[in-house]
Structure formats: C-alpha cells, structure tokens
C-alpha cells in the first residue's frame, strides 16, 4: 500500500486555530484577494500550521517544461502566511522577512500542495518550514524555511484605523 504525502506527516494532535477556515478565507478575500486569482486555496488549518493548494495552470510552466520556481516560492510564502494567521488571528501587517527555498526535484504536471509548520511563534516573529509536493505524489519537490514579522498592537490599530477611515 502506498502512503500518500498528505497523510504521512499529520501531527497526532492539532490545536484549534485562532480563526475558523471560513473566517480566514473571508479575511484573505478582503485583504489579499490576488491569492485566489492566482489559484491558491486553503485545504486545512490548525494552530501552528496549514495545508494549502496551488491549482495547476499551464501558464506556470517555464522553459524546460517544469513548473517555475517563482510559482513554488509564492506557494511557500502563502502557506506560511496562512499558518501564521491561523495561529495569531487576523493580522494583515504580518509580513515575510525571509524566505529560503531548496528545489529538490521536478514537480509533476499537477496541483501543488504545501504544508507549513511553525517551528517558533513569538510576539514579534514566526519561524516555520514548508514542504511542497505534487498532488498524488509523496516525494517533496521543494522545501522552504521562512520568517514572518508580526506587528505590535500599535501598528495593527493604526492599520485598522487608517482602513476604517477610507471606507
């Protein structure tokens, strides 16, 4: 029996996220709508992690017939953003401060799945890793590590105050 990647690395215990799946999706549609135009979707969230999907599209193919590196980098970044938000709640100003990716093998002509796991969640920084694989496969096509900066309460209040005034 073949083990599928999407069931191999599941944690035994998944803590409840700070937002429900629908709350997080609604927040992202409002604050980051381009993610859905790019074909991203959220498969699962929990406190400390997330699994997301990048729908396969022919326009993501680079010369040589493989999915482009920027496609996988964007997926890794999105997966981390979702994992961070699932853990801290709706904080739109949480931003990437570092992203390092290793491309391990050529992805198949299929959707890409990514699982982000936070290794450390502090008051001002979140550090995590992202595993990326082709749907239907167990072998990783890329592995990323990333750090997110989490704004302080005063920055979040300033953001919401500014955006409320514009509406």
C-alpha positions as CSV (number, residue, x, y, z in Angstrom):
1,X,0.0,0.0,0.0
2,X,1.4,3.4,-1.0
3,X,1.3,6.1,1.6
4,X,0.3,9.5,0.3
5,X,2.2,12.5,1.4
6,X,-0.9,14.3,2.5
7,X,-1.5,11.7,5.2
8,X,2.2,10.9,6.1
9,X,3.1,13.9,8.2
10,X,0.0,14.7,10.0
11,X,0.6,15.7,13.6
12,X,-1.1,13.4,16.2
13,X,-2.7,16.4,17.9
14,X,-3.9,19.5,16.0
15,X,-4.7,22.5,18.2
16,X,-7.7,24.7,17.3
17,X,-6.7,27.7,15.1
18,X,-7.3,31.3,16.1
19,X,-9.7,31.6,13.1
20,X,-12.1,29.2,11.5
21,X,-11.4,28.1,8.0
22,X,-14.3,30.3,6.7
23,X,-13.1,33.3,8.8
24,X,-9.6,33.0,7.5
25,X,-10.8,32.7,3.9
26,X,-13.1,35.7,4.3
27,X,-10.2,37.8,5.8
28,X,-7.9,36.8,2.9
29,X,-10.5,37.6,0.2
30,X,-10.8,41.0,1.7
31,X,-7.1,41.8,2.5
32,X,-5.3,39.6,-0.1
33,X,-7.7,38.9,-3.0
34,X,-4.9,38.3,-5.5
35,X,-4.2,35.0,-3.8
36,X,-7.5,33.5,-5.0
37,X,-6.9,34.8,-8.5
38,X,-3.6,33.0,-8.5
39,X,-5.3,29.7,-7.8
40,X,-4.5,29.3,-4.1
41,X,-6.9,27.5,-1.8
42,X,-6.8,26.5,1.8
43,X,-7.1,22.8,2.5
44,X,-6.7,22.7,6.2
45,X,-5.6,24.9,9.1
46,X,-4.6,24.4,12.7
47,X,-2.8,26.4,15.4
48,X,0.8,26.2,14.2
49,X,0.3,25.2,10.7
50,X,-1.7,24.9,7.4
51,X,-2.0,22.9,4.3
52,X,-2.7,24.9,1.1
53,X,-3.0,24.1,-2.6
54,X,-1.9,25.8,-5.8
55,X,-4.1,24.8,-8.7
56,X,-2.0,23.7,-11.8
57,X,-2.1,26.1,-14.7
58,X,-0.3,25.9,-18.0
59,X,1.0,29.4,-17.6
60,X,3.1,28.4,-14.6
61,X,5.3,26.2,-16.9
62,X,8.8,27.6,-17.6
63,X,11.1,26.7,-20.4
64,X,12.1,23.1,-20.0
65,X,8.5,22.0,-19.3
66,X,8.5,22.3,-15.5
67,X,6.6,24.4,-13.0
68,X,8.5,27.7,-12.4
69,X,10.5,28.4,-9.2
70,X,8.5,31.6,-8.6
71,X,5.3,29.5,-8.5
72,X,6.7,27.3,-5.8
73,X,8.1,30.3,-3.9
74,X,4.7,32.1,-3.9
75,X,3.1,28.9,-2.7
76,X,5.6,28.6,0.2
77,X,5.0,32.2,1.2
78,X,1.2,31.8,1.0
79,X,1.4,28.6,3.1
80,X,3.4,30.4,5.8
81,X,1.1,33.4,5.8
82,X,-1.9,31.1,6.3
83,X,-0.1,29.2,9.1
84,X,0.8,32.5,10.8
85,X,-2.8,33.9,10.6
86,X,-4.3,30.6,11.7
87,X,-2.1,30.9,14.8
88,X,-2.4,34.6,15.7
89,X,-5.7,35.7,14.1
90,X,-6.4,38.5,11.5
91,X,-3.2,40.5,11.4
92,X,-2.8,41.8,7.9
93,X,0.5,43.5,8.5
94,X,2.3,40.2,9.3
95,X,5.0,40.2,6.5
96,X,7.7,37.9,5.2
97,X,11.2,39.0,6.4
98,X,13.0,35.9,5.0
99,X,12.2,33.1,2.6
100,X,14.8,30.4,1.7
101,X,13.8,27.6,-0.7
102,X,15.5,24.5,-1.9
103,X,14.2,23.0,-5.1
104,X,14.6,19.2,-4.7
105,X,13.1,17.7,-7.9
106,X,11.0,18.5,-10.9
107,X,7.3,18.7,-10.0
108,X,4.7,16.8,-11.9
109,X,2.1,18.4,-14.1
110,X,-0.4,18.5,-11.2
111,X,-1.6,20.8,-8.4
112,X,1.0,21.6,-5.8
113,X,0.3,21.1,-2.1
114,X,2.2,22.7,0.7
115,X,2.2,22.1,4.4
116,X,3.6,24.9,6.6
117,X,4.5,24.2,10.2
118,X,5.6,26.9,12.6
119,X,8.7,26.0,14.5
120,X,8.6,29.1,16.7
121,X,5.9,31.6,17.3
122,X,6.9,34.6,19.3
123,X,5.3,38.0,19.9
124,X,7.2,39.6,17.0
125,X,8.5,36.8,14.8
126,X,7.2,33.5,13.5
127,X,9.7,30.9,12.0
128,X,8.5,28.0,10.1
129,X,9.2,25.4,7.4
130,X,7.2,24.5,4.3
131,X,7.1,21.1,2.5
132,X,5.9,21.2,-1.1
133,X,4.9,18.2,-3.2
134,X,2.9,17.4,-6.4
135,X,-0.7,16.1,-5.8
136,X,-0.7,12.3,-5.9
137,X,3.0,12.0,-5.0
138,X,4.9,11.5,-1.8
139,X,8.2,13.0,-2.8
140,X,9.0,16.6,-1.9
141,X,9.7,18.9,-4.8
142,X,10.8,21.8,-2.6
143,X,11.4,22.7,1.0
144,X,11.4,26.2,2.4
145,X,12.1,28.0,5.6
146,X,10.6,31.3,6.3
147,X,10.4,34.1,8.9
148,X,7.5,36.4,9.4
149,X,7.5,39.7,11.2
150,X,4.4,40.2,13.4
151,X,3.4,43.8,14.0
152,X,2.9,45.2,17.5
153,X,-0.6,46.1,18.7
154,X,0.0,49.8,17.9
155,X,0.8,49.0,14.3
156,X,-2.3,46.8,14.0
157,X,-4.5,49.6,15.5
158,X,-3.0,52.2,13.1
159,X,-3.7,49.9,10.1
160,X,-7.4,49.3,11.1
161,X,-7.9,52.9,11.9
162,X,-6.5,54.0,8.6
163,X,-8.6,51.5,6.6
164,X,-11.7,52.3,8.5
165,X,-11.4,56.0,7.6
166,X,-11.1,55.2,3.9
167,X,-14.4,53.2,3.8
